């Protein structure tokens, strides 16, 4: 079954274009499922629908969130799908097909953490403007994440050749899963981009190769290599800690919080739902609508105006 799944990963997941992170997640979750099966005396090839439900119960009992359980069951489902397609002996049906994760019992907006405009200004002011390459990279990268909302994986993948110039307009073409889009830069972000690129040219003494990554590591051990997703998250966390914004009562900010910041503040600034959806690359407008919900909860509270006797 493991070989069938390995073939499935390389050929079928994301139409054969799955990122290394995605493949690693699939392998890890299958390994954990197989370990659970063996731990309860079950051969994975003999699992039934009842066994998959028992696995779901195990995940619930250990405190996994519904979204985490959905991910793990989705991987198990694809594990058996691969076995069925490859005609693995003993596996004629997919026992995980009908087993779904428990419904969310929390407010969807509870997962959305973001910076207020004043906090974003504080975060950016925390990044030194000392003319160094690391400061130029971090100032542009973090401002880009918080204002235009690209994902960390998109920034990790982007190359110099993905910079788009159309007249006076500058953007960056990014890719995530099976979609590509151009993230437009504000005039100030475009200036920060040019400052960062010029410093890199001075450092190398030559023009940048279009195939080079846009964001490079400046750590001693990996200098010049593509900045990893973990590296991006570490830089964001560094400045959040420096600005005393990382942790607050009821809130912990992450690199993904900057994407939520772009969506939330974009709508507050007057952008339409469709404009923010396009900016963030959401396929489903309902995903973007959560930012409307966040804004309306406080600004359009039906209780406002009828609480004069409180």
N, C-alpha and C positions, 0 to 999 in steps of 0.2 A: 504493500500500500504506500509505503514511503516514497518509492521510486515513481509510482504513478502520480503522487502528489507533487513531487519535484518537477516532473515533466509538465504537469498542469500549471504550476507556478510560472515556469519560463515561457509557456506558450499562450495560456489563456487569461491570466490575471492582467487587467488593464490592457487587453489586446496585445499582450506580449511586451508592454512598455512600463511595467510596474517599477517603481523606484526601489533601490536597495533597502530602504527603510520599510517599505510595504512588504517586501519579500521576507525580511527578517521578522516582522510582526507575525506573518502567516506561519513561518516555521516555528517560532516560539510558542504560539498558541496551540498548534497541533502537537508539539512535544509535550505541553502541559496536559492536554486532553489524553494523549496516549499514556502518560504517567499516571493520570487519575484512573484510567481503565485498568491498567495493570495492578494498581493499588487496591482495587476492589475485586480483583480476580477475574477481570473481563478481557477477552481478546477483542481489540477494536473491530476486527472483521465480523464479529458476531453480535455487535451492538444492535439493540432494537430501539424503537421509539421510546419505550419505557425507560431504557437505559439513558437516553439523551435527556429525558425529563428529569431523571435522577441527578444527572450532571448539572442541569440547570438549578435544581434544588440545592446542590452543593455550593454553587456559585452564590446563590441568594443567601444561604446560611453563613457564608464567610464574609458577607457584607459588600459584595461587588455591586456597583451601581447598575441601573438598568441599561445605560448606554454601553457600559463595559461588557455586560452579559450579552448584549446584542452583537457586539463585535466578536466575542468568543464563539458564540453559536453560529454566526455567519461564517467564520473560518472553518468550524467543524462541518457545516453544511457543504462547503466547497470541497473539503477533504473527502467526504463521501461521494460527492458528485464526480470528482476525479476518479475515484475507485470504480464507480459504476461505468463511467465512460471508457475506462481502460480495461473493463471486464476482469477486475481482480477476483480471484476465486473466493466464493463465499459471500460476495457483496453484489446482490442483484438489485437492491433498492436503496435509496438514501433515507436512513432512519431519522435524519435531522430536518427533513423538508418542512414538516408542519410544526416544529417546536420553535416557538417565538419567545423573545425576552419579555419579562414582566413590563407592564405599562409604567411610564414615568408617574411618580406620585408627588413630584415637586414642581414648583413654578419654573417653567422653561427659562424665564429671565434670571433665575437665581444663578445660573452658570455664567452670565454675562458680567464680566468685570471690565471697567474702562476708566480712563482718566478724564477728569473735568478739564476744561480749557486752561484754567489756572494751574492745574497740576501738570499738564502737558508743557506749559511754558516753563515751569520749574524744572521738569526733567531735562528739557533741551538746554536750559541755562547751566545745568550741572555738567554738561559735556564741554570740556575745555576748547577754546578757539585759539590754540597756541601755534597754529601753523604746521603741526605735525601730521604725518600721514594717518596715524591711528585715530586722531581726533577728527580729521576730515572724513575718514571712512565712517566712523561711528555717528557723527553728527548727521551726515546725509542718510545713512541707513536707518537710523532710529526715527528721524523725522519722516522719512518715506513711509515707514511702517505705520506710524501713528496718524499720518495725514491722508495717505492713499490706500492703506490697508492690505498690501500684499502679504501672502503667507510666508513663513520662514522657508518652506521648501521651494517656493518660487524664487526667493532671493538667493538661496543656495545654488540653484540651477542656472541663473541668468549669466550670460556672457557679455563681453564688450559689444559683440555684433548685434545684441538684442536692443541696443539703444536706438530709438526711432527718432529721426529728425524730419519734420515736415514744415518747411518755412521756418517761422519763429517758434513753432511748437516742438517740444521735446517730450518723449515718453520712453517707457521701457516695456518691451514685450516679454511677458512672463508665461510660464506653462505650469499647470498642475493637473495631474491625472490626464484626462483626454481633451482638455480645453486650453486654448491660448487666448490671451487678450493683451491689449496695450494699456498700461497704467500711465495716465497722463501726469506730467510733472507741473506743479505750479512754477511761476517764474523764479521764485526764491529757491525751490528745490533744484531747478535746472542750474542755477548758479552754484549751488553746493556740489552738484554732480561734477561740473567743470573744474571746480577747485580740487576735488578729490582726484580726478583723472590727471590734472596738470601736475600734481604732486607725485603721482605714480610715474609719469613721464620723466620728471626730473630725477627720480630715484633710479630708474633704469637707464636713463640717457638715450632713450629711443622711443619711437612710437609704439603704442600698445597693439599687440596682435589681436585681431577681432575674435579669435577663438579663446582668448584668456577669460577667466571668470571675472565678473564685475567686482565681486567682493572677495578679497583675498585675506588669508590669515597673515597676521603680523607677529605671531608667536615665534619664538626662536626655533623651536623644533619643526614647525610646519610653515615657516615663512614663504609666502608666494603661492602657496597651494590654495585651492578653493576653500573658502570659509565654510565650515560644516554647519549643519542645522544646530547642533549642540553649541558650536562656537557663537552663533548668532544669539541663541538664548542666553548664553553666559554674559555676552556684552550688554544685553538688555537688562539682565538681572543686576549686573554691576552698577549701572546708572540708577536703576530703581532703588537699590540699597543706598547709594550715595545721596540720593535725593530724599531718603527716608519715606519712600512711597511703596516699597515692596509689600510691607505688611501693615494692615490697619484693622481695627475691629470689624469683623464680618467681611473682610475682603483681603485677598492675596492677589497681587498683580503678576502677570507672566508676559512673555513675548506675545502670546496670542491676545492679551488684553489690548495691545496696541492696535490690532485689527478691529477689535470691538470699539475702540476709541474712534477710529476713522468712521465707522458706520454710525455711531451714536452722534458724534459732533457734526458729521456731514448733514444729517437730517435736521439737527438743530440750527444749522447755518442756512437752511432753506432749500437744500437739494431735495428732489423728488425721490420717492421710493425706487422708481425705475433707474434713476441716475446712480443711486447708491448700490443697487443690485448689480448694475454693469461694472461699477468701480471695483466691487469686491469679487466679482466673478461668480455670483450665486446662480445656480441653475433654477432654483425654485424661489419665487418671490416671497413665499412664506418664511423662508430662512431670513430674508432681509427684514421682514415685517416685525421681527422681534425687537428691532431697534426703535420702531415706531411705538411699540407697546411700552418699552422702557421710558421713552420721552412722555407719552401720553399719561402714564400712570401718575406722574407728579404734576405735570403742567396742565393736564385736562381732567383732573380729578373731579368727578361729578359733585363731590362734597363741597368744593369751593363755592362760596357765595350763598350757601344755605347753613353755614355754621356760625351765624352772627350771635346766636344765643348760647354758644358753648361757654 
